[in-house]
Amino acid sequence: MCIVNRQKFDNFLSSLKQTNQKLDFFVDFNKCSKNLKKISVHLNTLNYLLGKNDLKQEIDFLYSQNKECFSVLNLLIAVRDKNIFILDDNNEICSLKSYFENSNKIYKFMCETGLRDIFINQNIKNLSDYVFGIEAGLDTNARKNRSGKSFENLISRKFDNEKINYRKEVKSVEFIDLNLGSDLKRFDFVINTKNKIYFIETNFYNLGGSKLNEVARSYIEINAKISLNNKYGFVWVTDGRGWLSAKNKLEEAYKSIEIYNLSNLNIFIEKIKNEM
């Protein structure tokens, strides 16, 4: 079944928002503080090594007293995963965590990463402060997820304001007569009305890229499967000027999927309210 969107595609495209980012989007400082608290004792212990000229001897001593404190050294080079593989100075493959097995390897780690000179020269005054900065930097990797979650929460608030009942993060397997083939979906929202059960996906793209074409393609396929059952409807709420780089694929999707953005979401909301 072909869905005719009420708004012309060119108008839909021109109304895409430039951003959904607020100032709290950039760094989640609460998460940084929680992550730091988990390892603060180890970092404070490692502070003992700052400014020590004979770093090898001091590492040997500290390792004999508290070898667990060295388990956080990976964070000092802004790496969370100690299980990653790297090339050592002999071009042999080894795991990062293998450097923390004894004091000799720890000293080697300090030398090869450049941390040895940083410690001796006291370029770092306090490792807790230093790692808090690293945590803030690493948290930028979570921005993509934060952007999607922020948009989803915005849609939730709009539904709440209009007293629309919905469920969030609903698995497709709950609906035994919904045949998606090998696709197992967790829909962002599900809304039940007298006419239909609507499965709703939401996303916001500040930036373009090949992923957007894939998203549109997959939603075209999912919509085709859902549309085979008149009990169900698929709705896609998407926004962001990242779509300008993939507008051809979005236009293709617009011909068959019921699509809204923030500017015209009120059309869908009124439709739902009329079906309640």
N, C-alpha and C positions, 0 to 999 in steps of 0.2 A: 504494500500500500504506500503510495507516495504522499508524503506530508507536504502541504503547501504552507510555507512560512508566510505570515502576514506581511512582514517587512521585506522590501526588496534587498537583495544581497548587498548591493553597493552601499545602501544606507546602513545595513548591519555592519559592514566593514568599516565605514567611516565613523561609527559610534563606539568602536573598540577603545577601551581605556588605555592610557599610556602606562599606568602602573597601579598596583594595589598595595604598594609598600608604604608602611608607616615607619617611624623612627625605631620602633621596637622590633622591626623586621631584621635588622642587620646583625645584632649579637644578642644571644640569650644569656645575659649575665648571671641569672639564677642558676642555669645549668652549668655554667663555668665554675661558679662557686661550689656547687655540689660535687663536681668532678674533682676540684682541687681539694676539698675536705677529705675525700677518700684516701688521698696520698700525702696529705700535708705532713704527717709524722715522718715519713720517709724523706721528704724534701728537706725538712728541718734538720734531720740527721746528716744529710749530705752537705748541708751548709758548713759543716765542720771542715770540709776539704777546701773551701774557698780561701785563696791566699796562701796555701801551703806550697812552698818551693819544691820540697821533695814529695811530689804528688804520688809517685809510685809507692813509697814507704808508707805514706798515710792511707792510701787505698788498702794496702795489705793489712794495716792495723784495723781500719774500720770494718773491713770484710770479716776479720776474725771476731769482731764484736757484734756486728749486725749485718749479715750479708743480704738480708731481705730489702734493705734500703736501696740497694742497687737495681732492684726490679723495675724502677721507674725511669731508668736512664733513657729509655727510648723517647720519652716525652720531651727530654731536653733537646732533641733534634726534630721535634714536631712530628713524631710518628706514634700512632696509637697501637698499631698491630705489631707485636713482637715476633709474630710467626712469619713475617715476610722474608723472602730470600734475597740475598745480595751477593755481590762479588767481593771477596776479601782482597788483600793487597797482592795475593798470588793468583788472582783471577779464578779462584775456586769458589763454587757456589756454597753458601752456608746460610743458616737462618740468623736473623738479627739477635734472637734470644740466646744463641750459642755464645755470644760475647759476654754474657753475664754469668757464666758458669764458674769462674774463679777470678781471683784478683788480677792475675796476669792478663787475662783476656779483657777484663774491665779497663785496665790501663791502656791496652792496645786500642780498645774502643775510643777512649778519651783522646788518644793521640791521632787516630785516623780521622775522627770526626772534626778535630780542631778544638774540642772542648778543653783539652789539657791547657792550652795557652789562656783560654778564657777563664778557667779556674785559677790558674797561678797569678794572672794579672788582675784578678778580681774585677773583670769587666761586668760580672754579675755580682750584685751585692746581697741578694736574697733569692733563693731558688723558688720559693713560693710565689713571690711577685713575678718572677720571670715566667714560671709555668702558667700563671693566671693569664699573662699576655698571650702565651702560646695557645691556651684553651680558647681565648677570644678569637684568635686567628683560625684555629681548626673549626670553630663553630660556623664559620662562613660556608663550610661545605654543606651545612644543613639548610642553607637558604632556600634551595629549590623545594624541599619538603615543606619548609615554613610558608613559602608562597602559596602552595596548594592548600595547606591547612587553613591559612588565613582567608583564602577565597571561600573555602567550604564553610568556615565559621560565619562569614559575611552572609552567605546564602541562608544559613540556619537562622540568623537573626531576622532576616527578611521574612522567612516563613513564620517565625515566632510572633513577629509584630502583626502578622495578618491572621494569627490564630489557626494556622494550618498544621494539622497533625501529620507527623512524618516519623520515619525510623531512619537511623543512620547506620552505615556500614553493614548492609544486609547481604548475606550470601545468596547467590542464585539457587543453590541446592535446596533452599527452603521451598521452592516452587516446583513441585514434581512434574507439572505439565509444561514447564518452560524448558524447551529444548535448545540449548546453546551448543550442542555437540561437545567438542573437547574443551570449549571455553568455560572456565569456572570463574565467575565474576563476584566481586564484592562491590555492590553498588553504593555510591555515596549516600543516596537517599532513596527511600521507597515511600510513595504516597498512594493511599487507597481512596478512591472516590466511588460514587455509585456507578460510574461508567467504566472505569478502568483502574488497573493498578499500574502506576507509573514508576519506571526504573530511571533514576536520574544520576547522571555523571557530571561532575564539575571539575574544571581546571582553568588556570590562568597562566598565560605565557608572556612574560616580559620580553623574552628573547626568542628568536627564530631557531631553526635547525631542522635536521632531517627527521627528528623524532616527531615533529608535528604532522608530517605526512603519514607516518605510521599510525599515530593516534587516530587521525581522521579515517584512514583505511580500516582500522580495526572496529571503529564505531559504526561505519557503514555496514560491515559484516554482521555485527551484533544486532543492529537495528533491523536488518533483513530477517534475522532469525526470530527476534521478538515479535515482529509484525505479523508473523504467520498465525499468531494466536490473538484473536480479537479482544481477549481479556486484558491484554497487556499493551503498554506503550513505552517507548523509549524516548527520553528527553535529555538533551545535552545542553548544559549551561557552560559556556566558555567565553573567555575574554582575553584581552591583552594584545598589544600591537606586534607581538611576535608572530601572529598569524599573517601579517602582511608579507612575510617571506614564504608563506605556504598557502596563499589565498586561493590558488587554483584547486588544490585538494579540498580546502574548506568549502569552496563553492560547490564542488561535486557532492560533498556531504550535505550541503544545505538543500539540495534538490530532493533528498529522501528522508533526512532526519529532522525532527522537530528541534530546532536550535534557538537558544536565547543567549543574550549577554546581559550585563547589568543594566544597560540602558532600556531594554525592552522586557526585562523579566516580569514586569507588572502585567504583561499580556498573559503570561502563563499563570501567574497568581490569580488573576481574575477568572481565568478558565477553570482553575481548580476550585475556587470558591463557588462558582456556578454549578459545579458537579457534586458538591458536598450535600 
